[in-house]
Structure formats: C-alpha cells, structure tokens
C-alpha cells in the first residue's frame, strides 16, 4: 500500500460499522446482477435498514435469515432500481469473485459498533 492510500484515525472514525441481524430476504429480479434485498435489524438506536446484496451464488435466502452481518450504516441512501438501499453490508470476494459476508465470531447485540 502506498502512503497516498493511508487514512488517519479520524477518517476511520467517520465510518459507522454496526452489527445487525438479517430478518428478511427477498429476491431482487430488477437488479442488473443477481442480488437479494436484505432487511437488517440494527437494534433500537438505528432500527431496520434495507440493503441490496449480490450474494446469491454463495447464500440461500433461508440460510441468511438470522445471520449477523457487519454493515456501514452512515452512507447516504442509494436508489437501486425501485429499491432504496439504506446501508452497505460488507463482504470480501473469494477466489471466484463471489462475495463472502463479513460476520462476527459470536452473537452480539444488534447495533454493536466496530471499534
């Protein structure tokens, strides 16, 4: 990594990464690439947020319900077709470029913030 890509601590503190539990998953046939519509509970402070996620190759709808994920909750809302995405669920590409969700090792309260 070059020094031009470095950020300082105050830059990192601006990113609000929270744990949430996926409560509902719907197909998203209008998306350009195969995706799901996720409804994620971030606890009483933040509430329910929606997100579009291109994770259909590695995850079924049934296995996603109840899964805790890590998401950025302070990006501006983004219109994706007729769907308004309100957070960014994080993940990393595997060797095929398919997204593996970022998750927590143990159950945490919804809304817990990454420090």
C-alpha positions as CSV (number, residue, x, y, z in Angstrom):
1,X,0.0,0.0,0.0
2,X,1.3,3.4,-0.8
3,X,1.3,6.3,1.6
4,X,-1.3,8.1,-0.6
5,X,-3.8,5.3,0.3
6,X,-3.3,5.7,4.1
7,X,-6.0,7.3,6.2
8,X,-5.8,8.7,9.6
9,X,-7.7,7.7,12.7
10,X,-10.3,10.4,12.4
11,X,-11.1,9.2,8.8
12,X,-11.7,5.7,10.2
13,X,-13.9,7.0,13.0
14,X,-16.3,8.5,10.4
15,X,-17.2,5.0,9.1
16,X,-20.1,3.7,11.3
17,X,-19.8,-0.1,11.1
18,X,-22.5,-1.9,13.1
19,X,-23.7,-5.5,13.7
20,X,-27.2,-6.3,12.5
21,X,-29.3,-9.4,12.1
22,X,-30.9,-10.3,8.8
23,X,-34.6,-10.7,9.4
24,X,-36.0,-10.9,5.9
25,X,-34.5,-11.8,2.5
26,X,-36.3,-11.2,-0.9
27,X,-35.3,-11.9,-4.4
28,X,-34.4,-8.8,-6.4
29,X,-35.2,-9.7,-10.0
30,X,-34.9,-6.0,-11.1
31,X,-31.2,-5.8,-10.2
32,X,-28.6,-5.7,-13.0
33,X,-26.7,-8.6,-11.4
34,X,-28.3,-11.3,-9.3
35,X,-29.0,-9.9,-5.8
36,X,-31.1,-10.2,-2.7
37,X,-33.0,-7.5,-0.9
38,X,-31.9,-7.7,2.8
39,X,-33.8,-6.3,5.8
40,X,-31.4,-6.0,8.7
41,X,-32.2,-5.1,12.3
42,X,-29.6,-2.9,13.9
43,X,-31.3,-2.5,17.3
44,X,-33.4,0.2,18.8
45,X,-30.9,3.1,18.2
46,X,-30.8,2.6,14.4
47,X,-33.7,0.3,13.6
48,X,-34.3,-1.7,10.5
49,X,-32.3,-0.9,7.3
50,X,-32.6,-2.3,3.8
51,X,-29.7,-3.3,1.6
52,X,-29.2,-4.9,-1.8
53,X,-26.5,-7.6,-1.8
54,X,-25.0,-9.5,-4.7
55,X,-24.5,-12.7,-2.7
56,X,-26.9,-15.2,-4.5
57,X,-24.1,-17.6,-5.6
58,X,-22.9,-18.4,-2.0
59,X,-26.0,-17.9,0.1
60,X,-29.7,-19.1,0.0
61,X,-32.4,-16.9,1.4
62,X,-33.1,-19.4,4.2
63,X,-29.5,-19.5,5.4
64,X,-29.3,-15.7,5.5
65,X,-32.3,-15.2,7.8
66,X,-31.0,-14.9,11.4
67,X,-27.4,-14.3,10.3
68,X,-25.5,-11.5,11.9
69,X,-23.6,-9.2,9.5
70,X,-21.4,-6.1,9.6
71,X,-22.6,-3.1,7.7
72,X,-21.8,0.6,7.1
73,X,-24.9,2.4,8.4
74,X,-23.9,6.0,7.7
75,X,-23.6,6.1,3.9
76,X,-26.3,8.1,2.1
77,X,-29.3,6.1,0.9
78,X,-28.9,4.8,-2.7
79,X,-31.6,4.1,-5.2
80,X,-31.2,0.7,-6.9
81,X,-34.0,0.3,-9.4
82,X,-37.2,0.6,-7.4
83,X,-35.4,-0.3,-4.2
84,X,-33.8,2.1,-1.7
85,X,-30.6,0.7,-0.1
86,X,-30.0,2.2,3.3
87,X,-26.8,0.5,4.4
88,X,-23.9,-1.4,2.9
89,X,-23.5,-5.0,4.1
90,X,-19.8,-5.8,4.0
91,X,-18.1,-8.8,2.4
92,X,-14.9,-9.9,0.7
93,X,-14.5,-11.7,-2.7
94,X,-13.4,-15.3,-2.8
95,X,-11.1,-16.8,-5.4
96,X,-14.0,-16.7,-7.9
97,X,-15.0,-13.1,-7.1
98,X,-18.2,-14.2,-5.2
99,X,-18.8,-12.2,-2.1
100,X,-18.4,-13.9,1.3
101,X,-20.2,-11.9,4.0
102,X,-18.3,-10.3,6.9
103,X,-19.7,-11.7,10.1
104,X,-19.0,-11.8,13.8
105,X,-17.4,-14.7,15.6
106,X,-20.0,-14.8,18.4
107,X,-23.5,-13.3,18.8
108,X,-23.6,-9.6,19.6
109,X,-26.4,-7.2,20.4
110,X,-27.8,-5.6,17.2
111,X,-26.3,-2.2,16.8
112,X,-22.9,-3.0,18.4
113,X,-20.3,-0.7,16.8
114,X,-17.0,-1.8,15.5
115,X,-14.3,0.0,17.5
